[in-house]
Amino acid sequence: MATPSNRFSLTWVLNLFGTAVGAGVLFLPINAGMSGFYPLIVMTLLVGPMTYLAHRGLARFVLSSGKPGSDITNVVREHFGENAGKFITLLYFFAIFPILLIYGVGITNTVGSFIENQLHMAVPPRALLSGVLIAIMISVMLMSEQVMLKITTYLVYPLVLILFGLSIYLIPEWNGAALQQMPSTGDFLTTLWLTIPVLVFAFNHSPAISSFALSQQKHYQDPQKTEVESSKVLRSTATILVLFVMFFVFSCVLTLTPEELAQAKAQNISILSYLANKFDNPVISYFGPFVAFLAIGSSFFGHYLGAREGLEGLVNQLRDKPIESAKFKKITAVIFFITLWIVATINPSILGFIESLGGPIIAMILFIMPVYAIYTVPALAKYRNSVMSNTFVVVMGTIAISAIVYGLL
């Protein structure tokens, strides 16, 4: 029988998994698998340690505050000073908030498309549909942490089962086309370099890390126990992300040829839409929007926590007297609802570009900042002996940032 602590840990594992697995998982096999099978093996070996060590570093950074209960925006100010604190908080907010806007647009498009194509019904006016969907998601965020985590867990269970079920379902269709593609050393390294950011963001759950660390701190009270249990949760999250997501990626890549993956990319459709068209399979085409809905819903909550934290930190740094947290939750809900509703109704095409600009910032905050803090903040000095893992995180972070910047040029 699961103890309350085990249940608490499992709930957070699923919540962090849900934050990481957005609708982008449906495009991941296309982006990661176009250069064949062999680069994918190296990516799989790298992405587990990258995900675990980077997120553990960020959680340790949040827990390093001299004042228990301080979120990431307060800890940044405490360790790096007022001005640097304000600047990093501003970057943190603007790296996460556009992703929230994309989810507002994404959930509206997914549900609208499902109503029209699968249910063969008239789609309600966009303003009404987006308003209702965003109101439902934000109302979940106004509930207690326990209720919010429970709802996220209910979304993640079917998401894991469907991803796993589809991966198994495709096994009879596997062919050797991807195995026969042998890239040259130069192509192999270029593929790895350009695909690492795709994997970093497919597995990124940093927006929920600050809330997660504070929740662990409140639950365990003892700093030593908090750190040990937090690391266990993050290790489990990285493990199930690698197992379920990469199995799905491998299964899709082994089912399609590199040419078909290139076609899917050119058509700008998700891997499930392409598979449904290829096999003329209505079952897969039904699961596509359902997976997208579950993935957007579960990922929305983690990104909402991060964006709310960033905005609260920003506003309170500009005021003499901080706004009470419970009151700020309601203010944020109204601001976020209005903004997300307007953007989802307009459905602009520039959101992907804005998200790409936030990429280097997230990579800086997740990979570079915690390691920099280890060597400059006395409270984190005990981690300076972990030279191998610190170096690995900085190198992978630098590779990710350089590839994102190259992709934007």
VORO-71135 format. One record per residue (C-alpha): chain; x, y negated, z. Coordinates in steps of 0.001 Angstrom, whole numbers, plus 500000, padded with zeros to 6 digits. Layout:
N
("A" (X Y Z))
...
***
This chain:
409
("A" (500000 500000 500000))
("A" (501317 496534 499071))
("A" (502242 494305 501989))
("A" (501143 490620 501915))
("A" (504773 489636 501075))
("A" (504930 492133 498192))
("A" (501583 490854 496899))
("A" (502808 487264 497249))
("A" (505983 488092 495286))
("A" (504081 490001 492569))
("A" (501656 487099 492146))
("A" (504576 484721 491577))
("A" (506318 487154 489176))
("A" (503158 487217 487060))
("A" (502683 483454 487351))
("A" (506253 482763 486167))
("A" (505863 485365 483396))
("A" (502658 483577 482319))
("A" (504417 480191 482341))
("A" (507157 481554 480058))
("A" (504928 483426 477605))
("A" (503126 480689 475689))
("A" (501570 481129 472264))
("A" (505144 480850 470889))
("A" (505553 484577 471597))
("A" (503452 485168 468450))
("A" (506106 483372 466356))
("A" (509134 484742 468230))
("A" (509508 487976 466146))
("A" (509574 485840 462968))
("A" (512185 483380 464242))
("A" (514342 485941 466045))
("A" (514069 488835 463587))
("A" (514610 487270 460161))
("A" (518309 488135 460103))
("A" (517726 491780 460874))
("A" (518067 494202 463742))
("A" (521680 493864 464898))
("A" (521744 490199 466025))
("A" (518545 491022 467925))
("A" (520386 493635 470051))
("A" (522994 491056 471136))
("A" (520223 488516 471872))
("A" (518425 491071 474062))
("A" (521625 491737 476056))
("A" (522203 487991 476561))
("A" (518688 486733 477248))
("A" (518086 488648 480513))
("A" (521142 487311 482398))
("A" (520656 483854 480817))
("A" (517050 483639 481973))
("A" (517686 484972 485474))
("A" (520866 483037 486301))
("A" (519637 479689 484922))
("A" (516286 479812 486742))
("A" (517933 481055 489957))
("A" (520312 478074 489766))
("A" (517395 475648 489412))
("A" (515523 477271 492335))
("A" (518647 477072 494529))
("A" (519002 473407 493566))
("A" (515417 472689 494727))
("A" (515978 474633 497977))
("A" (519237 472751 498724))
("A" (517444 469682 500100))
("A" (518083 468641 503684))
("A" (514332 467980 503980))
("A" (512188 471130 503582))
("A" (509172 470558 501306))
("A" (511071 468280 498883))
("A" (510210 468968 495232))
("A" (512695 468675 492352))
("A" (512100 464927 491896))
("A" (512982 464248 495562))
("A" (515996 466587 495509))
("A" (517434 464873 492405))
("A" (517150 461519 494185))
("A" (518650 462905 497390))
("A" (521706 464399 495640))
("A" (522348 461953 492786))
("A" (521078 458620 494169))
("A" (518062 456402 493407))
("A" (518848 455315 489827))
("A" (520038 458696 488567))
("A" (517050 460248 490379))
("A" (514588 457982 488555))
("A" (516250 458645 485191))
("A" (516295 462465 485583))
("A" (512684 462458 486866))
("A" (511636 460430 483805))
("A" (513410 462919 481488))
("A" (511893 465873 483369))
("A" (508373 464485 482915))
("A" (508810 463656 479226))
("A" (510306 467076 478491))
("A" (507308 468936 479975))
("A" (504310 466677 479277))
("A" (504395 467019 475433))
("A" (504169 470814 475854))
("A" (500979 470250 477859))
("A" (499610 468139 474977))
("A" (500488 470946 472531))
("A" (498564 473434 474701))
("A" (495531 471119 474717))
("A" (495602 471068 470894))
("A" (496472 474793 470711))
("A" (493611 476026 472917))
("A" (491112 473919 470924))
("A" (492403 475250 467575))
("A" (492518 478868 468820))
("A" (488980 478901 470242))
("A" (487608 476919 467260))
("A" (489196 479350 464801))
("A" (487883 482362 466787))
("A" (484307 480970 466807))
("A" (484458 480307 463049))
("A" (486366 483356 461738))
("A" (485629 486180 464167))
("A" (482221 485227 465602))
("A" (481043 483613 462316))
("A" (479308 480809 464177))
("A" (479289 477046 463718))
("A" (482164 475382 465606))
("A" (480961 472691 468074))
("A" (482204 469120 467423))
("A" (485956 468989 468167))
("A" (485567 466298 470848))
("A" (483021 468446 472733))
("A" (484972 471725 472384))
("A" (488310 470222 473467))
("A" (486663 468339 476357))
("A" (485042 471502 477761))
("A" (488163 473686 477384))
("A" (490549 471115 478913))
("A" (488103 470378 481749))
("A" (487973 474120 482603))
("A" (491786 474448 482645))
("A" (492320 471299 484712))
("A" (489578 472252 487196))
("A" (491581 475435 487963))
("A" (494544 473186 488887))
("A" (492403 471333 491436))
("A" (491771 474543 493380))
("A" (494018 475813 496176))
("A" (497381 477363 495266))
("A" (496068 480844 496155))
("A" (493043 480546 493817))
("A" (495121 479050 490993))
("A" (497722 481829 491267))
("A" (494958 484457 491328))
("A" (493348 483088 488147))
("A" (496743 482976 486390))
("A" (497368 486578 487462))
("A" (494021 487621 485930))
("A" (495112 486039 482633))
("A" (498579 487634 482670))
("A" (497511 491268 483280))
("A" (495611 491585 479965))
("A" (498375 489613 478205))
("A" (501025 492156 479332))
("A" (498765 495100 478454))
("A" (497916 493771 474972))
("A" (501557 492955 474131))
("A" (502597 496431 475275))
("A" (499628 498106 473531))
("A" (500345 496352 470225))
("A" (504045 497261 470456))
("A" (503109 500961 470861))
("A" (500387 500708 468179))
("A" (502967 499567 465587))
("A" (505444 502443 466211))
("A" (504009 504709 463407))
("A" (504581 501801 460979))
("A" (508291 501361 461824))
("A" (510644 501503 458831))
("A" (514407 501227 458432))
("A" (514512 498000 456379))
("A" (515788 495827 459247))
("A" (518463 498440 460103))
("A" (519859 498345 456569))
("A" (520504 494599 456664))
("A" (524126 494101 457713))
("A" (524941 490379 458007))
("A" (528516 489156 457562))
("A" (530380 488070 460729))
("A" (529741 484394 459883))
("A" (526007 484952 459303))
("A" (525817 487092 462450))
("A" (527333 484339 464643))
("A" (525291 481572 462965))
("A" (522094 483576 463527))
("A" (522962 484067 467197))
("A" (523800 480377 467617))
("A" (520567 479132 466031))
("A" (518321 481733 467685))
("A" (519532 481301 471281))
("A" (517360 478151 471780))
("A" (514321 480065 470457))
("A" (514887 482721 473129))
("A" (515671 480154 475850))
("A" (512289 478491 475315))
("A" (510369 481717 474760))
("A" (511538 482787 478252))
("A" (511574 479326 479880))
("A" (509568 479044 483110))
("A" (511475 476055 484550))
("A" (508377 473778 484801))
("A" (507000 476061 487548))
("A" (510321 476638 489383))
("A" (510045 473679 491772))
("A" (506496 474658 492858))
("A" (507634 478285 493095))
("A" (510654 477429 495303))
("A" (508524 475291 497660))
("A" (505874 478007 497862))
("A" (508582 480555 498838))
("A" (509993 478114 501399))
("A" (506575 477594 502978))
("A" (505817 481336 502993))
("A" (509108 482601 504498))
("A" (510148 479576 506643))
("A" (513708 480988 507052))
("A" (516184 479534 504427))
("A" (518191 482782 504075))
("A" (515061 484905 503570))
("A" (513622 482315 501156))
("A" (516693 482465 498946))
("A" (516899 486275 498930))
("A" (513185 486711 498127))
("A" (513216 483929 495489))
("A" (516125 485634 493708))
("A" (514266 488971 493757))
("A" (511168 487380 492180))
("A" (513259 485648 489494))
("A" (515143 488873 488724))
("A" (511860 490777 488370))
("A" (510416 488010 486146))
("A" (513461 488072 483826))
("A" (513304 491894 483696))
("A" (509634 492136 482697))
("A" (510079 489289 480197))
("A" (512912 491196 478492))
("A" (511073 494540 478608))
("A" (507663 493433 477349))
("A" (508504 490481 475093))
("A" (511602 491969 473442))
("A" (509853 495347 472948))
("A" (507098 493424 471131))
("A" (509724 491574 469053))
("A" (511597 494801 468165))
("A" (508364 496588 467283))
("A" (507298 493782 464923))
("A" (510777 493488 463343))
("A" (510979 497265 462748))
("A" (507498 497224 461181))
("A" (508214 494450 458660))
("A" (511057 493914 456219))
("A" (513282 490794 456508))
("A" (511581 489529 453283))
("A" (508131 489879 454900))
("A" (509325 488001 457996))
("A" (510584 485223 455699))
("A" (507136 485167 454006))
("A" (505418 484875 457411))
("A" (507696 481934 458245))
("A" (506952 480267 454901))
("A" (503191 480715 455459))
("A" (503576 479285 459015))
("A" (501275 481941 460511))
("A" (501710 484018 463668))
("A" (503130 487537 463481))
("A" (499723 489062 464330))
("A" (497983 487131 461531))
("A" (500623 488395 459092))
("A" (500325 492006 460336))
("A" (496509 491835 460149))
("A" (496736 490653 456525))
("A" (499389 493250 455597))
("A" (497493 496238 457014))
("A" (494020 494742 456417))
("A" (493362 495535 460067))
("A" (490509 493668 461803))
("A" (491618 494971 465245))
("A" (494954 493123 465015))
("A" (493267 489992 463685))
("A" (490926 489998 466721))
("A" (493826 490406 469150))
("A" (495763 487490 467621))
("A" (493498 484698 468919))
("A" (492909 486599 472188))
("A" (496657 486852 472919))
("A" (497084 483179 471955))
("A" (494224 482200 474298))
("A" (495640 484188 477239))
("A" (499190 482956 476572))
("A" (498177 479278 476300))
("A" (495948 479541 479388))
("A" (498579 481136 481622))
("A" (501420 478932 480342))
("A" (499321 475777 480705))
("A" (499174 476163 484494))
("A" (502952 476334 485003))
("A" (503567 473358 482706))
("A" (500790 471385 484402))
("A" (502520 471894 487784))
("A" (505810 470598 486351))
("A" (504232 467603 484595))
("A" (502208 466655 487688))
("A" (505310 466890 489867))
("A" (507275 464722 487412))
("A" (504561 462041 487266))
("A" (504104 462024 491049))
("A" (507870 461669 491530))
("A" (508024 458830 488998))
("A" (505125 456858 490455))
("A" (506223 457311 494073))
("A" (509783 456192 493268))
("A" (508357 452907 491967))
("A" (506199 452303 495065))
("A" (507087 451226 498607))
("A" (504580 453675 500097))
("A" (504089 457090 498406))
("A" (500563 458097 497381))
("A" (499229 460981 499466))
("A" (499728 464273 497596))
("A" (496063 465442 497751))
("A" (494905 462068 496376))
("A" (497559 462160 493633))
("A" (496312 465593 492505))
("A" (492924 464025 491684))
("A" (494450 460945 490025))
("A" (496695 463162 487855))
("A" (493759 465390 486906))
("A" (491846 462368 485553))
("A" (494891 460900 483704))
("A" (495858 464289 482219))
("A" (492269 465120 481237))
("A" (491766 461846 479346))
("A" (495183 462047 477610))
("A" (494886 465735 476663))
("A" (491281 465274 475488))
("A" (492158 462330 473206))
("A" (495194 464135 471722))
("A" (493324 467451 471266))
("A" (490465 465616 469523))
("A" (492833 463719 467173))
("A" (494931 466883 466516))
("A" (498125 465071 465388))
("A" (500826 466877 463434))
("A" (503835 465253 465179))
("A" (503556 467219 468440))
("A" (506013 469941 467373))
("A" (508604 467280 466637))
("A" (508094 465664 470059))
("A" (508431 469106 471692))
("A" (511749 469678 469863))
("A" (513074 466388 471220))
("A" (512277 467625 474747))
("A" (514281 470813 474095))
("A" (517766 469469 474892))
("A" (516426 467803 478081))
("A" (514922 471054 479393))
("A" (518191 472886 478566))
("A" (520199 470186 480416))
("A" (517964 470383 483512))
("A" (517823 474202 483491))
("A" (521436 475114 482588))
("A" (523766 472162 483142))
("A" (522368 470167 486103))
("A" (522263 473012 488699))
("A" (525877 474047 487910))
("A" (527035 470409 488010))
("A" (525333 470135 491424))
("A" (527176 473246 492707))
("A" (530500 471440 492198))
("A" (529398 468009 493441))
("A" (526816 468593 496208))
("A" (528127 469862 499604))
("A" (524876 471772 500310))
("A" (525550 473970 497245))
("A" (529318 474425 497794))
("A" (528835 478076 498893))
("A" (528015 479010 495259))
("A" (531345 477729 493870))
("A" (532887 481210 494161))
("A" (530475 482576 491500))
("A" (532784 481351 488721))
("A" (531729 483993 486155))
("A" (527982 483355 486418))
("A" (528397 479560 486615))
("A" (530614 479568 483499))
("A" (528193 481871 481638))
("A" (525228 479556 482384))
("A" (527115 476414 481268))
("A" (528387 478081 478067))
("A" (524931 479427 477123))
("A" (523324 476079 477963))
("A" (525863 474218 475824))
("A" (525295 476638 472911))
("A" (521514 476177 473223))
("A" (521778 472359 473331))
("A" (524192 472209 470365))
("A" (521918 474457 468272))
("A" (518816 472384 469113))
("A" (520594 469125 468250))
("A" (521864 470703 464993))
("A" (518296 471796 464174))
("A" (517012 468245 464685))
("A" (519611 466669 462385))
***
